[in-house]
Amino acid sequence: MSLASVYSEPPTDSEDREGNHAVVDFNSSVDNKHRHMSDAVLLVVMGVSGTGKSTLGAALSKALRLPFIDGDDLHPQSNVDKMSHGDPLTDADRQPWLETIRKTAVSSVLNQLGDNNGSHVEPDAMLETEKSLDERSILGRSRQPSPVRDEDQKPGIIIACSALKGSYRSVLRGETRSEAEGWKHSGKLPTWFVYMKGSRELLMDRMMKRQGHFMKAEMLDSQLKTLESPENEKGVVTVLIEWSTEDQVREVVRALEDGAE
């Protein structure tokens, strides 16, 4: 399927239950019965607050037919309380959160792979992840419903996370020793980052217009100061926040298709 057709093809048998346009399977050549963790993908939509990570993550979930979770839903309550009071998180605050994100991604992919590759999700780890997500649902921030998937669909997950520092991205890639990569048969989950890039002026304008979000607009400068651009790292797709969501999705799909060749 060509990129130009992602949002423009007529309805086909591959439409989802809501009647949306045909979705993209950027790598369906591998028999699902012989898929492994290395055949999957973790797609992290990253950037400072106000870039539209959740919006793009949800759109990519429909286009790639992969589950989407907002990383904010995985913060411990202590982190949410700090941010609600305008207090920046420390690296010590973020470390367990980042490990939980990686753990959630690994568990989701293992669950999609099932018994086909002899892998399994450790019960305690899965229960911990489900409990955290259920607690966030009670607070009014629930998960995006998983899209309808075919058996031969490439396994993976999309997660929105600021991922401002290179060290944070190392944890999300599973490059550091953590609980997330300690599970039996977990293997290595390939990770891509979608960097949402925008000017301070546009970001500030968006932040001032947001309602009901724990992130305070005055924290933007702190985030921009902390941001270490990922543009020179491997497996990174850069999209501009002034682009339409459709154009952002097309750019991500193009990069994933090129990377799969």
VOROBA-829687 format. One record per residue (C-alpha): residue number from 1; residue in one letter; x, y, z. Coordinates in steps of 0.05 Angstrom, whole numbers, plus 5000, padded with zeros to 4 digits. Example, Ala and Ser with C-alpha at 12.3 -4.5 7.8 and 13.67 -1.06 7.14 Angstrom:
BEGIN
- nr/rest/c1/c2/c3
- 1/A/5246/4910/5156
- 2/S/5273/4979/5143
REM end
This chain:
BEGIN
- nr/rest/c1/c2/c3
- 1/M/5000/5000/5000
- 2/S/5028/5068/4981
- 3/L/5034/5123/5032
- 4/A/4988/5167/4991
- 5/S/4933/5117/5001
- 6/V/4936/5112/5076
- 7/Y/4876/5158/5086
- 8/S/4846/5158/5016
- 9/E/4833/5086/4994
- 10/P/4761/5064/4987
- 11/P/4734/5017/5041
- 12/T/4762/4946/5039
- 13/D/4757/4883/5079
- 14/S/4813/4909/5123
- 15/E/4771/4966/5151
- 16/D/4761/4967/5227
- 17/R/4694/4962/5261
- 18/E/4683/5037/5261
- 19/G/4688/5039/5185
- 20/N/4754/5077/5184
- 21/H/4798/5074/5123
- 22/A/4844/5016/5111
- 23/V/4902/5014/5158
- 24/V/4976/5003/5144
- 25/D/5012/4938/5158
- 26/F/5084/4960/5148
- 27/N/5111/4889/5155
- 28/S/5063/4831/5148
- 29/S/5111/4785/5111
- 30/V/5130/4744/5173
- 31/D/5086/4685/5191
- 32/N/5052/4702/5257
- 33/K/5066/4631/5282
- 34/H/5141/4645/5277
- 35/R/5143/4716/5303
- 36/H/5190/4735/5358
- 37/M/5202/4797/5401
- 38/S/5251/4823/5349
- 39/D/5194/4824/5297
- 40/A/5153/4872/5339
- 41/V/5160/4947/5351
- 42/L/5154/4996/5408
- 43/L/5137/5065/5380
- 44/V/5149/5121/5431
- 45/V/5116/5188/5413
- 46/M/5160/5238/5449
- 47/G/5168/5313/5461
- 48/V/5153/5366/5512
- 49/S/5083/5379/5538
- 50/G/5036/5412/5489
- 51/T/5064/5379/5426
- 52/G/5003/5334/5416
- 53/K/5034/5267/5434
- 54/S/4967/5235/5454
- 55/T/4932/5259/5391
- 56/L/4986/5231/5346
- 57/G/4992/5167/5386
- 58/A/4917/5154/5378
- 59/A/4921/5168/5303
- 60/L/4981/5122/5295
- 61/S/4943/5068/5334
- 62/K/4889/5070/5281
- 63/A/4936/5074/5222
- 64/L/4984/5019/5245
- 65/R/4930/4979/5282
- 66/L/4972/4976/5345
- 67/P/4949/4989/5417
- 68/F/4963/5058/5447
- 69/I/4977/5078/5518
- 70/D/4991/5148/5544
- 71/G/5053/5144/5587
- 72/D/5023/5195/5635
- 73/D/4974/5140/5656
- 74/L/5033/5100/5683
- 75/H/5060/5154/5730
- 76/P/5057/5136/5803
- 77/Q/5010/5181/5842
- 78/S/5069/5214/5877
- 79/N/5094/5240/5809
- 80/V/5024/5265/5790
- 81/D/5019/5302/5856
- 82/K/5087/5336/5846
- 83/M/5070/5358/5775
- 84/S/5002/5383/5797
- 85/H/5037/5430/5846
- 86/G/5084/5454/5791
- 87/D/5144/5416/5819
- 88/P/5189/5386/5765
- 89/L/5204/5312/5771
- 90/T/5274/5289/5788
- 91/D/5311/5234/5751
- 92/A/5299/5190/5813
- 93/D/5224/5203/5805
- 94/R/5226/5185/5731
- 95/Q/5268/5121/5735
- 96/P/5214/5074/5760
- 97/W/5163/5107/5713
- 98/L/5207/5096/5652
- 99/E/5220/5024/5673
- 100/T/5144/5014/5680
- 101/I/5134/5040/5610
- 102/R/5185/4992/5582
- 103/K/5156/4935/5623
- 104/T/5086/4952/5598
- 105/A/5110/4951/5526
- 106/V/5145/4884/5534
- 107/S/5086/4852/5568
- 108/S/5038/4877/5515
- 109/V/5080/4849/5458
- 110/L/5090/4783/5494
- 111/N/5015/4779/5504
- 112/Q/5005/4791/5429
- 113/L/5056/4738/5411
- 114/G/5024/4689/5460
- 115/D/5049/4619/5458
- 116/N/5072/4623/5386
- 117/N/5144/4637/5405
- 118/G/5145/4600/5471
- 119/S/5143/4665/5510
- 120/H/5099/4683/5568
- 121/V/5085/4743/5612
- 122/E/5104/4734/5685
- 123/P/5038/4737/5723
- 124/D/5063/4785/5777
- 125/A/5090/4834/5725
- 126/M/5026/4832/5684
- 127/L/4982/4842/5746
- 128/E/5025/4902/5767
- 129/T/5017/4934/5699
- 130/E/4941/4922/5697
- 131/K/4933/4949/5768
- 132/S/4970/5013/5750
- 133/L/4928/5024/5688
- 134/D/4863/5009/5725
- 135/E/4881/5060/5778
- 136/R/4891/5113/5725
- 137/S/4824/5095/5694
- 138/I/4791/5109/5761
- 139/L/4824/5178/5759
- 140/G/4791/5191/5692
- 141/R/4850/5177/5646
- 142/S/4836/5110/5614
- 143/R/4871/5070/5560
- 144/Q/4856/5076/5486
- 145/P/4815/5016/5465
- 146/S/4858/4966/5427
- 147/P/4844/4967/5352
- 148/V/4819/4906/5315
- 149/R/4878/4865/5291
- 150/D/4890/4809/5241
- 151/E/4929/4748/5261
- 152/D/4985/4766/5212
- 153/Q/4990/4838/5237
- 154/K/5058/4861/5261
- 155/P/5058/4860/5337
- 156/G/5076/4922/5376
- 157/I/5052/4980/5418
- 158/I/5051/5056/5416
- 159/I/5065/5096/5479
- 160/A/5066/5171/5489
- 161/C/5123/5194/5534
- 162/S/5163/5259/5539
- 163/A/5230/5220/5538
- 164/L/5268/5286/5542
- 165/K/5338/5260/5558
- 166/G/5381/5210/5522
- 167/S/5387/5171/5587
- 168/Y/5311/5165/5591
- 169/R/5309/5139/5520
- 170/S/5361/5087/5538
- 171/V/5315/5059/5591
- 172/L/5257/5059/5542
- 173/R/5300/5022/5491
- 174/G/5317/4970/5543
- 175/E/5391/4988/5539
- 176/T/5397/4993/5614
- 177/R/5389/4936/5662
- 178/S/5319/4939/5691
- 179/E/5260/4897/5710
- 180/A/5230/4906/5641
- 181/E/5283/4864/5607
- 182/G/5291/4814/5663
- 183/W/5232/4770/5644
- 184/K/5245/4701/5618
- 185/H/5246/4697/5541
- 186/S/5232/4772/5535
- 187/G/5286/4783/5483
- 188/K/5299/4851/5453
- 189/L/5240/4895/5433
- 190/P/5260/4943/5375
- 191/T/5244/5014/5394
- 192/W/5230/5075/5350
- 193/F/5219/5147/5374
- 194/V/5173/5198/5341
- 195/Y/5201/5265/5360
- 196/M/5148/5320/5359
- 197/K/5186/5385/5347
- 198/G/5160/5455/5353
- 199/S/5178/5527/5371
- 200/R/5171/5554/5442
- 201/E/5120/5606/5418
- 202/L/5073/5555/5388
- 203/L/5081/5508/5447
- 204/M/5067/5563/5498
- 205/D/5005/5584/5459
- 206/R/4979/5513/5462
- 207/M/4996/5505/5536
- 208/M/4958/5568/5555
- 209/K/4896/5541/5520
- 210/R/4896/5473/5553
- 211/Q/4846/5457/5608
- 212/G/4844/5401/5660
- 213/H/4915/5377/5650
- 214/F/4964/5370/5709
- 215/M/5021/5401/5669
- 216/K/5029/5475/5682
- 217/A/5047/5522/5625
- 218/E/5102/5555/5666
- 219/M/5139/5488/5667
- 220/L/5150/5491/5591
- 221/D/5216/5529/5596
- 222/S/5241/5477/5645
- 223/Q/5224/5421/5597
- 224/L/5256/5456/5538
- 225/K/5319/5466/5578
- 226/T/5320/5393/5597
- 227/L/5306/5369/5526
- 228/E/5363/5333/5492
- 229/S/5345/5328/5419
- 230/P/5343/5256/5393
- 231/E/5351/5277/5320
- 232/N/5421/5247/5314
- 233/E/5401/5181/5345
- 234/K/5382/5118/5306
- 235/G/5310/5098/5300
- 236/V/5282/5169/5306
- 237/V/5229/5201/5263
- 238/T/5221/5277/5269
- 239/V/5153/5309/5256
- 240/L/5135/5383/5263
- 241/I/5077/5401/5308
- 242/E/5050/5451/5258
- 243/W/5038/5394/5209
- 244/S/4969/5363/5205
- 245/T/4960/5297/5243
- 246/E/4950/5262/5176
- 247/D/5018/5288/5150
- 248/Q/5051/5268/5215
- 249/V/5024/5198/5209
- 250/R/5046/5193/5136
- 251/E/5117/5213/5155
- 252/V/5120/5161/5211
- 253/V/5092/5106/5166
- 254/R/5143/5124/5112
- 255/A/5201/5119/5160
- 256/L/5177/5053/5188
- 257/E/5168/5024/5119
- 258/D/5238/5048/5099
- 259/G/5267/5019/5163
- 260/A/5235/4951/5150
- 261/E/5266/4945/5081
REM end
